[in-house]
Amino acid sequence: LYILVLAATPFKAASQSSYLFVWAGGKGASDFIATIDANPGSATYGRVLATAKTGTSGMPHHTEHELAPSGHLLANDFAAGHTWLFDLHDPLKPRILTSFGDVAGFSHPHTFIRLANGRVLATFQYRADASTERQMRMHANTMAAMAGAQPHVTGGLVEMDERGHPLLSASAVDTTIADKRIYPYSVLPMPSIDRAVSTTTDMDLGDTAATSQWVQFWRLSDLKLLRSIALPAPTDTTLGRANWYTGEPRLLADGSSIYIHTFNCGLYLLRNIASAEPSAMFVHRFDGVDCGVPVLTSHYWIQTVPADHGLVVLDVSDPEHPREVSRVSVGADEQPHWIAIDRTGRRLVLNSAGKGNRLFIIDFDPATGHLAVDERFRDRGSKQAGISLAGANWPGDITGTVVPHGAVFSR
């Protein structure tokens, strides 16, 4: 009985957000999960403490946006079309519980969202078939080299358990629209109104024909696709195609409206989600392109902006008129992409590509929206904030430049 009680106890780190878990890989090296000391009071703050390797080399991509209460984390290698379930309840002994590939006839999952019923709602970009698998294997390390002339076949949504066993699934094909390049990217479940909202950007960088302007609306209870709408272009043509490449949807404080960012750095407000005519309004344009993962915390939208080499914070108390309140740069060599926030709402982890290729901790003040780089989180003896992802700073069995993607704090 005592053992059973322990097994059911939610995961607790040694202290609040004492660790970072970073999903990464290296050129020609195995994908791995790394445990990094994230306790500012520790003598090894910022050091890699443990790793667990998958044995697969490809393109480590999205993880869940936060660690599950069980200490479990789903992480996928997009190019390999494979997903791992990690057990991180003991941060110093990370281990693989299981892994899976195609689910319910779909391949290449992107986003995993845990539901209140214990299941996972996931987006799968493509229908699983031999041509998709062959193409992905051929270009596992060079997604940009893919020949996008032949479109993949549209994927769908899957409700499953965390081990990849499907319970519900549905195709994202919409015969009412002409655009056939619909590839589910991210999803937001809204159980209070029995809806889910998904976005449609293709992760195949060679698919230059896909404009991915679409947002799709589903009935959550049975995954019936109800409607697809294209985000409207800004009326100001100088703002460019800010409606292209729909990205991450986030539920606003009113519980019924949604913000969706685009990889062309637009920000859109969606309302009337449960109606037959959902609406979408352009509300903001960030600098440049390739704006990556955002965080919504309280009434603040925190956006990765590569063109600014950092983060921008908007006060979204008035969703139709967001206003900038803070920004921070992490250096001209950095191209920020992924962020996640800890459970205190006061620290962000930020990964960056580009020449710098560093991992940062950013302090956040929830009272003012102010951002500041944590200068203490750095390599030993370094004059720069952040952890260099060059091989010299990692355990000896991990060589070359480490490329990180998903990163989350412990609970």
C-alpha positions in Angstrom: 0.0 0.0 0.0 2.8 2.4 0.8 4.4 1.9 -2.6 1.0 2.6 -4.3 0.7 5.9 -2.4 4.1 6.9 -3.6 3.3 6.1 -7.2 0.3 8.3 -7.1 2.0 11.3 -5.5 2.5 14.2 -7.9 6.1 15.0 -8.8 7.8 17.6 -6.7 11.3 18.9 -7.5 13.7 19.6 -4.6 12.5 23.2 -4.7 10.3 25.3 -7.0 11.7 25.2 -10.5 15.0 23.9 -9.4 15.8 22.3 -12.8 15.4 22.9 -16.5 14.7 20.0 -18.9 16.1 20.7 -22.4 15.2 18.6 -25.4 18.1 18.8 -27.9 20.4 17.1 -30.4 23.6 17.6 -32.3 24.6 17.3 -35.9 24.8 13.6 -36.5 24.5 12.9 -32.7 21.7 11.3 -30.7 18.7 13.3 -29.6 18.7 13.7 -25.8 17.0 15.3 -22.8 19.3 17.3 -20.5 18.7 18.3 -16.8 20.2 21.7 -16.1 20.6 23.2 -12.6 18.1 26.1 -12.5 18.4 26.9 -8.7 20.0 30.4 -8.5 21.3 29.5 -5.0 23.2 26.4 -6.2 26.9 26.3 -6.7 26.3 24.5 -10.0 23.7 27.0 -11.3 23.5 26.6 -15.1 25.5 23.4 -15.3 24.3 20.2 -17.1 23.6 17.6 -14.4 22.3 14.6 -16.3 21.3 13.5 -19.8 19.3 10.6 -21.4 19.9 9.8 -25.0 17.3 8.3 -27.4 19.7 6.8 -30.0 17.9 8.6 -32.8 19.4 11.5 -34.7 17.1 13.9 -36.5 15.4 17.2 -35.6 14.5 17.5 -31.9 11.4 19.8 -32.0 8.5 20.5 -29.7 7.9 19.2 -26.2 4.9 19.9 -24.1 4.9 23.5 -22.9 5.1 22.5 -19.3 6.0 19.4 -17.3 3.0 17.2 -16.4 2.2 16.8 -12.6 3.5 13.2 -12.9 6.9 14.4 -14.0 6.3 13.1 -17.5 7.2 14.9 -20.7 6.4 14.2 -24.3 9.1 15.3 -26.8 9.1 14.7 -30.6 11.8 14.4 -33.3 9.9 15.9 -36.2 12.1 14.7 -39.0 12.2 11.2 -37.6 8.4 11.2 -37.0 9.0 9.8 -33.6 8.0 10.8 -30.1 9.4 9.9 -26.7 7.8 9.9 -23.3 10.3 10.8 -20.6 10.0 10.2 -16.9 11.6 13.2 -15.1 10.3 12.7 -11.6 13.9 12.2 -10.5 15.6 15.0 -12.4 19.1 13.5 -11.9 18.0 10.2 -13.4 15.9 11.1 -16.5 14.7 8.0 -18.4 12.6 7.0 -21.4 9.3 5.3 -20.6 8.3 4.5 -24.1 8.3 5.9 -27.7 5.9 5.8 -30.6 5.6 6.8 -34.3 2.4 7.0 -36.4 -0.9 7.1 -34.5 -4.3 6.5 -35.9 -3.0 6.7 -39.5 -1.3 10.1 -39.0 2.3 11.0 -38.8 4.7 13.7 -37.6 3.0 15.1 -34.5 3.8 18.6 -33.4 1.9 19.8 -30.3 0.7 17.8 -27.3 -1.9 19.3 -24.9 -2.9 17.4 -21.7 -6.7 17.4 -21.0 -8.5 17.3 -17.7 -9.5 13.7 -18.3 -5.9 12.6 -18.3 -5.7 12.2 -22.1 -3.5 14.1 -24.6 -4.8 16.1 -27.5 -2.2 16.1 -30.3 -1.8 17.6 -33.8 -0.4 15.4 -36.5 0.8 17.2 -39.6 0.4 14.5 -42.2 -1.5 11.4 -43.1 0.9 8.4 -42.7 1.9 6.8 -46.0 5.0 5.4 -47.6 5.8 8.6 -49.6 5.7 10.8 -46.6 7.9 8.4 -44.6 10.4 8.0 -47.4 10.7 11.8 -48.0 11.2 12.5 -44.3 13.9 9.9 -43.9 15.8 11.2 -46.9 15.9 14.7 -45.5 15.9 13.9 -41.7 18.8 16.4 -41.1 18.0 18.9 -43.8 14.3 19.8 -43.7 14.9 22.9 -45.8 16.1 20.7 -48.7 12.8 18.9 -49.0 11.1 19.2 -52.4 7.8 20.9 -51.6 6.4 20.5 -55.1 4.5 17.4 -54.1 2.3 18.3 -51.1 1.9 16.0 -48.2 -1.5 14.6 -47.4 -3.4 16.5 -44.7 -3.1 15.1 -41.2 -5.5 15.6 -38.3 -6.1 15.7 -34.5 -5.8 12.7 -32.2 -7.0 12.3 -28.6 -4.8 9.6 -27.1 -3.1 8.4 -23.9 0.4 9.7 -23.2 1.9 6.5 -24.6 0.4 7.1 -28.1 -2.7 4.8 -27.9 -5.5 6.5 -29.9 -8.9 7.0 -28.5 -10.4 9.6 -30.9 -9.1 10.9 -34.2 -10.2 13.0 -37.1 -8.8 14.3 -40.4 -8.2 18.1 -40.9 -9.3 17.8 -44.6 -11.9 20.5 -45.4 -13.6 19.9 -48.7 -15.3 23.3 -48.5 -12.1 25.2 -49.2 -9.8 25.1 -52.2 -6.5 25.1 -50.2 -5.4 21.5 -49.8 -2.2 22.3 -47.9 -3.7 22.1 -44.4 -1.3 20.7 -41.9 -2.3 20.8 -38.2 0.4 22.7 -36.2 -0.9 23.6 -32.8 -4.2 23.3 -30.9 -6.1 24.9 -28.1 -8.8 22.8 -26.4 -11.7 24.8 -24.9 -13.8 22.3 -22.9 -16.1 24.8 -21.4 -17.7 25.4 -24.8 -16.9 22.0 -26.4 -14.5 23.5 -28.9 -10.9 23.2 -30.1 -9.0 25.6 -32.3 -6.0 24.5 -34.4 -3.5 26.2 -36.7 -2.0 25.0 -39.9 1.6 25.8 -40.6 3.6 23.1 -42.5 6.9 22.2 -40.8 8.3 21.0 -44.1 10.4 24.1 -44.9 10.6 23.1 -48.5 6.8 23.5 -48.9 7.0 27.1 -50.2 3.5 26.8 -51.7 1.8 26.6 -48.3 0.7 30.0 -47.0 -1.0 28.5 -43.9 -3.4 31.3 -43.4 -6.0 28.9 -41.9 -7.5 28.4 -38.5 -9.8 25.4 -37.9 -12.6 25.0 -35.4 -13.6 21.6 -34.0 -16.1 20.1 -31.6 -13.9 18.9 -28.9 -16.1 16.0 -27.6 -16.0 14.0 -30.9 -13.3 15.9 -32.9 -15.7 16.9 -35.6 -14.3 19.6 -37.9 -16.8 22.4 -38.0 -15.2 25.2 -40.0 -12.0 26.7 -41.4 -11.3 30.4 -41.7 -8.4 32.3 -43.2 -6.9 35.1 -41.1 -7.5 38.4 -42.9 -4.5 40.4 -44.1 -3.8 43.7 -42.4 -5.6 46.6 -44.2 -2.2 48.5 -44.0 -0.3 46.8 -46.9 3.0 48.0 -45.5 2.6 45.4 -42.8 3.0 42.6 -45.3 1.6 39.1 -45.1 1.2 39.1 -41.3 -1.7 36.6 -41.7 0.6 33.8 -43.1 1.8 30.8 -41.2 -0.6 30.5 -38.3 1.2 29.5 -35.1 0.3 29.2 -31.4 -3.3 29.9 -30.1 -3.7 31.0 -26.4 -6.9 31.5 -24.4 -7.3 35.1 -23.0 -8.4 36.0 -19.5 -12.1 36.3 -20.5 -12.1 32.5 -21.1 -13.8 32.9 -24.6 -11.4 34.9 -26.8 -8.1 33.7 -28.3 -4.9 35.3 -29.5 -3.1 33.6 -32.3 0.4 34.6 -33.5 1.8 33.9 -36.9 5.3 33.1 -38.0 5.2 36.3 -40.1 4.9 38.1 -36.8 1.2 39.0 -36.8 -1.1 38.8 -33.8 -4.8 38.1 -34.2 -7.8 38.2 -31.9 -10.4 35.5 -32.4 -13.9 35.8 -30.9 -17.3 34.1 -31.2 -15.5 30.7 -31.2 -18.7 28.7 -30.4 -20.8 30.4 -33.1 -21.3 29.5 -36.7 -19.3 32.7 -37.7 -16.1 33.1 -35.6 -14.4 36.4 -36.2 -10.7 37.2 -36.6 -9.1 40.6 -36.2 -5.5 41.8 -36.8 -4.3 43.6 -33.7 -0.5 43.9 -33.8 2.6 43.4 -36.0 6.0 42.5 -34.5 9.3 43.3 -36.3 10.6 40.9 -39.0 9.6 37.3 -39.6 9.9 33.9 -37.9 8.4 35.0 -34.6 8.4 31.8 -32.6 6.8 30.5 -29.4 4.9 33.0 -27.2 3.9 32.9 -23.6 0.6 34.3 -22.2 0.7 35.0 -18.5 -1.9 37.1 -16.7 -2.5 40.1 -19.0 0.9 39.9 -20.7 1.7 38.4 -24.1 5.5 37.6 -24.3 6.7 37.1 -27.9 10.0 35.8 -29.2 11.1 38.2 -32.0 14.2 37.1 -33.9 14.5 40.5 -35.7 14.9 42.2 -32.4 17.2 39.4 -31.0 15.0 39.0 -27.9 11.5 39.2 -26.4 8.7 41.8 -26.6 6.0 42.1 -23.9 2.5 43.4 -24.7 -0.1 44.4 -22.1 -3.2 42.8 -23.5 -5.7 44.0 -20.9 -7.5 45.5 -23.9 -7.2 42.7 -26.5 -8.2 44.9 -29.4 -5.4 47.4 -28.5 -2.4 45.7 -27.1 0.5 48.0 -26.1 4.2 47.3 -25.6 5.5 47.6 -22.1 8.9 46.0 -22.2 11.5 44.3 -24.4 14.9 42.7 -23.9 17.7 41.7 -26.3 20.0 38.8 -25.7 22.6 39.8 -28.2 23.0 40.5 -31.9 24.1 36.9 -32.7 20.9 35.3 -31.2 17.7 34.2 -32.9 15.2 33.5 -30.1 12.6 30.8 -30.8 11.3 28.9 -27.8 10.2 30.2 -24.4 8.5 28.6 -21.4 7.6 30.1 -18.0 8.0 28.6 -14.6 5.2 28.0 -12.1 6.0 31.2 -10.2 5.4 33.3 -13.3 8.7 35.1 -12.7 11.2 33.2 -14.8 11.4 32.3 -18.5 13.7 29.9 -20.3 14.7 31.1 -23.8 16.5 29.1 -26.4 18.2 30.8 -29.3 19.6 29.7 -32.7 21.9 31.9 -34.8 25.7 32.3 -34.3 25.4 32.7 -30.5 23.3 29.5 -30.0 22.8 30.1 -26.3 20.3 29.2 -23.6 19.1 32.0 -21.3 17.0 32.6 -18.1 15.0 35.8 -18.3 13.5 37.3 -15.2 10.0 38.7 -15.5 8.1 41.1 -13.2 4.4 40.2 -13.3 3.5 43.6 -11.7 5.1 45.7 -14.5 5.8 43.3 -17.4 9.5 44.2 -17.1 12.1 41.7 -18.5 15.8 41.3 -17.6 18.4 38.8 -18.5 19.6 36.7 -15.5 23.3 37.5 -15.6 24.1 34.7 -13.1 22.9 32.0 -15.5 26.1 31.6 -17.5 29.0 29.2 -18.2 31.7 29.1 -15.6 34.3 31.8 -16.4 32.3 33.3 -19.2 31.8 37.0 -19.8 28.5 36.4 -21.4 25.1 35.6 -19.9 23.6 32.3 -20.9 24.9 28.8 -21.5 26.8 28.2 -24.7 25.6 25.2 -26.6 29.0 24.3 -28.0 30.1 20.7 -27.3 32.9 21.8 -24.9 30.3 22.7 -22.3 28.4 19.4 -22.4 29.2 15.8 -21.2 31.9 14.1 -23.1 29.6 11.7 -24.9 27.7 14.6 -26.5 29.9 16.3 -29.2 29.5 19.1 -31.7 27.1 22.1 -31.5 24.0 21.2 -29.5 20.7 22.4 -31.1 18.0 22.8 -28.5 14.3 23.2 -28.9 11.7 22.4 -26.3 12.7 23.4 -22.7 10.6 23.4 -19.6 11.1 24.1 -15.9 10.6 21.5 -13.2 7.5 21.9 -11.0 
